[in-house]
Structure formats: structure tokens, C-alpha cells
Amino acid sequence: MIRVENLVKNYGDVQAVRDISFQVNDGEILGFLGENGAGKSTTLKVMTGYLSATAGNVFVDDMNIVDDSLEIRRRVGYLPELNPLYGEMIVYDLLSFIATIRRMEGRAFRQALERVVEQCGLAGVVHRAVQECSKGYKQRIGLATAMLHDPDILVLDEPVTGLDPNQIVEIRELIRSLGREKTLIMSSHILQEIEATVDRIIIIHNGEIVADGLREELMSSFRGQTQLTLEIKEAEEESVQGLPVQLQGVSLSGVAENNGSQTLVLEYDRDTDPRERIFHYARDHGWVILEMSQARVQLEDVFRNLTGEGASNA
């Protein structure tokens, strides 16, 4: 449905987005993940027609953002990071105002109002001033304004920033439900929200795409060696040092003493699973196993690897 081709956006001498290309499939929930200032919001603003690109183009069903900007904006619902609400307005009046801008009147507006009030859970605040609503409800109201014209595509920029844990869960569930009906793009620098909500992840760093794929694909590509922590008792030094000798493919990367027990850190190739062999070795040498835990790569590990110190700053 959406195709971004060689997109560049400069602010004076600062290049915020550097020749990026990607596509978003129909019905997909795409997570745009990156640090603050990575280029996420700039990319979304260009995709929604809010900003013009320095170079490159955005296509929605073969319409492009340069020549068909108004038509694309009719098909897109956009919630910016800074939710642009009029605090002094009643929620109903705000939605009516947005409907007027969208040229929705009469029955069309009433049906749309009923739909977004139900979808966004606004029945309790629809006759309340926006400024009297909680931060969570304000995010819901912002979503309602973006959804009023029933767009095919929803673009949400940092939709859970500033919310408390309960409000985050509420907005997360709402986003998931919307993703079953629409193509949805969500940006965030909060890894847990991206991980819990989206189908596919794009990681952007210094204006460049450094990873693109399903969560498991990203983690698999960065998994490398698997690490196993083994807490044991009654193990002789000779048998501990002999483990990597007898168990081919298993290396001993650390040993620590801890109140009468020992903690061993073992490593092996991600495509193997020698835990059963390790168990038999421990049993044969009289070890008492207190704990065996295998470390798993998390999305945070991938993100830090790609965007932390040592990542490319080109």
C-alpha cells in the first residue's frame, strides 16, 4: 500500500533523513523504532504530506505525495507526537469541527461520530471540555480526530509518550484493535511498546534504516552465541575445567564463587542445544545443579547494538 523511495529531508545543513527506502504492506502494523532525533517524526511528516521532501518520493497505491498530496491526505489519519487539540473546546464540538474540515455533514458526521466514540471509548467525555480530560483521554480524542474520516492508513507518532502504565495498556489495546482493520504505522522510542504492538519493525538511526524485519528475524540475525548460566554445588575444579574439553562446541567463559556454590557461564553456537549433554556431564561428575538458565536475545539487545556507542554515525 505504501512505498517510500530514496527519501531525503534536510533542515538547512542538517540531514535528518538520509536516502531511505521501505514499503508497508496492506493491513500491516509497522513499528518505527529509534532514539529521539533519529528521524522518525520527520519521515512520518513527509509521508503524511505535513512536510515536503528534499529528495525522493512517497507512493500510496501508486499515487505520489508530490502530485497527489491532497488525495493521499484524504486516505491517511495522522496523530502527531504533540497532539494538536483545542483545550477549550468540548470534545463533541472538536470532532464536529474536524468533520467540517473533512467536508462531512449531516448523517455522515453522525455515523462517523458514533463510530469513533465507540472505538476510542469516549462516551464518558464527549460533552466535556478537552482540557478537563486526562492525558489518556486526550490521546483517545486525538485518535478519534485522526479516525473520523475512516482512513485506510493510520500514522501514529509516539502515541503513548507521557502516559501512565494503565493508560499505556489502554492505548496499546486500542492500537491493536485498529490494526486489525487498517494499515497502521506507529513510531516510538519505547522498545516495549513496539515489541508488544507491531507486526514488523524498522529501526532508524541517524536518519538511516539500520534494520527492517519481523521481531524474531531481527533477534535471530543478532543472536550469535547462546549463553547458559549454570549454578552448581559440589563440583571439583578439575571437572569444571574439563567440561569444555569433553563437550565439543561448548566453551567456559566465566566461573564465579558465590556462598558455597559456583556459577558457570557457558557459551555455544546458537544453532545447537547441548543442555542435555551438560546435564549428563554434571550428573556423571557428582554436581548438584541449583539452576540452569539460557539467556535469550531481547529486542533491546538488537536496538543497543545498532544504535548505541560504536554504531555507525555516518
C-alpha positions as CSV (number, residue, x, y, z in Angstrom):
1,M,0.0,0.0,0.0
2,I,2.8,2.5,0.9
3,R,6.2,2.8,-0.8
4,V,8.9,5.2,0.3
5,E,11.7,5.7,-2.3
6,N,15.1,7.3,-1.6
7,L,13.6,9.8,0.8
8,V,15.9,12.7,1.9
9,K,14.9,15.5,4.2
10,N,17.3,18.3,5.1
11,Y,16.8,21.2,7.6
12,G,19.4,23.6,6.3
13,D,22.7,21.9,6.7
14,V,21.3,19.2,8.8
15,Q,20.3,16.0,7.0
16,A,17.6,14.5,9.2
17,V,16.6,11.6,6.8
18,R,19.3,10.1,4.5
19,D,18.1,8.4,1.4
20,I,15.8,5.7,3.0
21,S,13.5,3.3,1.2
22,F,10.9,0.8,2.5
23,Q,7.4,-0.3,1.9
24,V,4.4,-1.0,4.1
25,N,2.0,-3.8,3.1
26,D,-1.8,-3.6,3.2
27,G,-3.1,-4.5,6.7
28,E,0.3,-4.4,8.4
29,I,1.2,-2.8,11.7
30,L,4.7,-1.3,11.2
31,G,6.7,-0.1,14.2
32,F,9.2,2.7,13.5
33,L,11.8,2.5,16.3
34,G,14.6,4.8,17.0
35,E,16.2,7.2,19.5
36,N,15.0,10.7,19.9
37,G,16.2,12.7,16.9
38,A,16.8,9.6,14.8
39,G,14.5,10.9,12.0
40,K,11.2,9.0,12.8
41,S,8.9,12.0,13.1
42,T,10.5,13.7,10.1
43,T,9.9,10.6,8.0
44,L,6.2,10.4,9.1
45,K,5.6,14.1,8.5
46,V,6.8,13.7,4.9
47,M,4.8,10.5,4.4
48,T,1.6,12.3,5.5
49,G,2.2,15.5,3.5
50,Y,2.9,17.7,6.5
51,L,6.5,18.4,5.2
52,S,7.9,18.3,1.7
53,A,10.8,16.1,1.0
54,T,14.2,17.4,-0.1
55,A,14.5,14.4,-2.5
56,G,12.7,11.1,-3.1
57,N,9.0,10.4,-3.0
58,V,6.3,8.5,-1.2
59,F,3.7,6.4,-3.0
60,V,0.3,5.3,-1.7
61,D,-1.4,2.9,-4.2
62,D,0.8,4.4,-6.9
63,M,-0.3,8.0,-6.1
64,N,2.7,10.1,-5.1
65,I,3.0,12.7,-2.3
66,V,4.2,15.4,-4.7
67,D,1.4,15.3,-7.3
68,D,-1.4,13.7,-5.3
69,S,-0.8,15.2,-1.8
70,L,-4.5,16.1,-1.1
71,E,-5.8,12.7,-2.2
72,I,-3.3,10.9,-0.1
73,R,-4.1,13.1,2.9
74,R,-7.8,12.1,2.5
75,R,-6.8,8.5,2.9
76,V,-4.5,9.0,5.9
77,G,-5.2,9.6,9.5
78,Y,-2.3,11.2,11.3
79,L,-1.7,11.7,15.1
80,P,1.4,13.8,15.6
81,E,3.6,13.4,18.6
82,L,2.4,16.8,20.0
83,N,-1.4,16.1,20.0
84,P,-2.9,19.2,18.4
85,L,-6.1,19.6,20.4
86,Y,-8.0,22.8,21.3
87,G,-8.3,22.5,25.1
88,E,-11.1,25.0,25.5
89,M,-13.4,23.1,23.1
90,I,-16.0,20.5,24.1
91,V,-15.0,17.1,22.7
92,Y,-18.2,16.9,20.6
93,D,-17.5,20.4,19.1
94,L,-13.9,19.5,18.3
95,L,-15.0,16.4,16.4
96,S,-17.7,18.4,14.7
97,F,-15.0,21.0,13.7
98,I,-12.7,18.3,12.3
99,A,-15.7,16.8,10.4
100,T,-16.4,20.2,8.8
101,I,-12.8,20.4,7.6
102,R,-13.2,16.9,6.2
103,R,-16.4,18.0,4.5
104,M,-18.5,15.5,6.5
105,E,-22.0,16.7,7.3
106,G,-25.4,15.5,8.5
107,R,-25.8,11.8,8.6
108,A,-22.2,11.1,7.5
109,F,-21.0,13.0,10.5
110,R,-23.4,11.4,12.9
111,Q,-22.4,7.9,11.8
112,A,-18.7,8.8,12.0
113,L,-19.1,10.3,15.4
114,E,-20.9,7.2,16.7
115,R,-18.2,5.0,15.3
116,V,-15.2,6.9,16.8
117,V,-16.8,7.4,20.2
118,E,-17.3,3.7,20.5
119,Q,-13.9,2.7,19.1
120,C,-12.0,5.2,21.2
121,G,-14.1,4.8,24.4
122,L,-15.1,8.5,24.5
123,A,-18.8,8.1,25.7
124,G,-18.0,9.4,29.1
125,V,-16.2,12.6,28.0
126,V,-17.9,13.5,24.7
127,H,-19.6,16.5,26.4
128,R,-16.6,17.5,28.5
129,A,-14.0,20.2,27.7
130,V,-10.8,18.7,26.2
131,Q,-8.7,20.4,28.8
132,E,-10.6,18.7,31.6
133,C,-9.8,15.3,30.2
134,S,-6.9,13.1,31.4
135,K,-3.7,12.6,29.3
136,G,-5.0,9.1,28.3
137,Y,-8.4,10.5,27.2
138,K,-6.6,13.3,25.2
139,Q,-4.7,10.6,23.3
140,R,-8.0,8.9,22.6
141,I,-9.5,12.2,21.4
142,G,-6.5,12.7,19.2
143,L,-7.0,9.2,17.7
144,A,-10.7,10.0,17.2
145,T,-9.9,13.1,15.2
146,A,-7.4,11.1,13.1
147,M,-10.0,8.3,12.5
148,L,-13.1,10.4,12.0
149,H,-13.0,10.1,8.2
150,D,-12.4,6.4,8.4
151,P,-8.9,6.4,6.7
152,D,-7.3,3.3,5.2
153,I,-4.0,4.3,6.8
154,L,-3.3,5.4,10.4
155,V,0.0,7.1,11.3
156,L,0.7,7.5,15.0
157,D,3.8,9.3,16.2
158,E,4.8,8.4,19.8
159,P,1.2,7.6,20.8
160,V,2.0,6.5,24.4
161,T,4.5,9.2,25.4
162,G,3.7,10.7,28.8
163,L,1.0,8.1,29.7
164,D,0.9,6.2,32.9
165,P,1.1,2.4,32.8
166,N,-2.7,1.8,32.9
167,Q,-3.2,4.4,30.1
168,I,-0.4,2.8,28.0
169,V,-2.2,-0.6,28.2
170,E,-5.5,1.0,27.2
171,I,-4.0,2.8,24.2
172,R,-2.0,-0.3,23.2
173,E,-5.2,-2.4,23.1
174,L,-6.9,0.3,21.0
175,I,-4.0,0.4,18.6
176,R,-4.1,-3.4,18.3
177,S,-7.8,-3.4,17.5
178,L,-7.4,-0.7,14.9
179,G,-4.5,-2.7,13.3
180,R,-7.0,-5.5,12.5
181,E,-8.9,-3.1,10.3
182,K,-6.3,-0.7,8.8
183,T,-2.7,-0.3,7.7
184,L,-1.0,1.2,10.7
185,I,2.4,2.9,11.2
186,M,3.5,3.6,14.8
187,S,6.7,5.3,15.8
188,S,8.2,5.1,19.3
189,H,11.5,5.2,21.2
190,I,9.9,2.8,23.8
191,L,11.0,-0.7,22.9
192,Q,8.4,-2.5,25.0
193,E,5.5,-0.7,23.2
194,I,6.9,-1.5,19.7
195,E,7.6,-5.1,20.8
196,A,4.1,-5.6,22.2
197,T,2.1,-3.9,19.4
198,V,3.5,-4.3,15.9
199,D,4.0,-7.0,13.3
200,R,7.2,-5.6,11.7
201,I,9.9,-3.3,13.0
202,I,12.1,-0.7,11.2
203,I,15.0,0.7,13.3
204,I,16.2,4.1,12.2
205,H,19.5,5.6,13.4
206,N,21.0,9.0,12.4
207,G,18.4,9.2,9.6
208,E,19.2,5.8,8.1
209,I,17.4,2.5,8.3
210,V,19.7,0.0,10.1
211,A,17.3,-2.9,10.4
212,D,14.0,-4.0,8.9
213,G,12.1,-7.2,9.7
214,L,9.9,-9.2,11.9
215,R,10.9,-9.2,15.6
216,E,12.1,-12.8,15.6
217,E,14.1,-12.2,12.4
218,L,15.9,-9.2,13.9
219,M,16.8,-11.1,17.0
220,S,17.8,-14.2,15.2
221,S,20.2,-12.2,13.0
222,F,21.9,-10.7,16.1
223,R,21.8,-13.8,18.4
224,G,25.4,-15.1,17.8
225,Q,26.5,-17.2,20.7
226,T,23.9,-18.5,23.1
227,Q,24.8,-18.1,26.8
228,L,23.9,-20.6,29.5
229,T,24.3,-19.8,33.2
230,L,24.7,-22.8,35.4
231,E,24.7,-22.6,39.2
232,I,26.1,-25.7,40.9
233,K,27.4,-27.2,44.1
234,E,29.9,-29.9,45.0
235,A,31.9,-29.5,41.8
236,E,35.6,-30.2,41.8
237,E,37.9,-27.7,39.9
238,E,39.2,-30.5,37.6
239,S,35.7,-31.5,36.4
240,V,34.7,-27.8,35.9
241,Q,37.7,-27.1,33.7
242,G,37.2,-30.4,31.9
243,L,33.7,-29.6,30.7
244,P,34.7,-27.7,27.6
245,V,37.3,-30.4,26.8
246,Q,34.7,-33.2,26.8
247,L,31.7,-31.4,25.4
248,Q,32.7,-30.3,21.9
249,G,31.2,-26.9,20.9
250,V,30.8,-25.7,24.5
251,S,33.1,-23.1,25.9
252,L,33.5,-22.0,29.5
253,S,33.6,-18.1,29.6
254,G,33.3,-17.5,33.3
255,V,33.4,-19.0,36.8
256,A,32.3,-17.3,39.9
257,E,32.1,-18.4,43.6
258,N,29.0,-17.5,45.5
259,N,28.3,-18.6,49.1
260,G,29.3,-22.2,48.7
261,S,28.1,-22.5,45.1
262,Q,29.6,-21.8,41.8
263,T,28.2,-20.0,38.8
264,L,29.5,-21.1,35.4
265,V,28.8,-19.2,32.2
266,L,28.9,-21.4,29.2
267,E,28.6,-20.4,25.5
268,Y,27.8,-22.4,22.4
269,D,26.6,-21.8,18.8
270,R,23.0,-20.6,18.5
271,D,22.1,-23.5,16.2
272,T,23.0,-26.1,18.8
273,D,21.4,-27.1,22.1
274,P,23.8,-29.0,24.3
275,R,21.8,-28.7,27.6
276,E,21.1,-32.4,27.8
277,R,24.8,-33.2,27.4
278,I,25.7,-30.6,30.0
279,F,23.1,-32.2,32.4
280,H,24.5,-35.7,31.9
281,Y,28.1,-34.4,32.4
282,A,27.1,-32.7,35.6
283,R,25.4,-35.8,36.9
284,D,28.3,-38.1,36.0
285,H,30.7,-35.8,37.9
286,G,28.5,-35.5,41.0
287,W,27.5,-31.9,40.6
288,V,24.3,-30.6,42.3
289,I,22.6,-28.3,39.8
290,L,20.8,-25.4,41.5
291,E,19.8,-23.5,38.4
292,M,20.3,-23.7,34.6
293,S,19.1,-20.7,32.6
294,Q,19.6,-19.8,29.0
295,A,20.0,-16.2,28.1
296,R,17.8,-15.1,25.2
297,V,18.4,-12.1,22.9
298,Q,15.9,-9.3,23.5
299,L,14.9,-6.5,21.2
300,E,16.8,-4.2,23.5
301,D,20.0,-6.0,22.7
302,V,19.4,-5.6,19.0
303,F,18.5,-1.9,19.4
304,R,21.6,-1.1,21.5
305,N,23.8,-3.0,19.1
306,L,22.5,-0.9,16.2
307,T,22.1,2.5,17.8
308,G,24.5,2.6,20.8
309,E,28.1,3.5,21.1
310,G,30.0,2.0,18.3
311,A,27.1,2.1,15.8
312,S,27.8,3.9,12.6
313,N,27.4,7.7,12.7
314,A,27.7,8.2,9.0
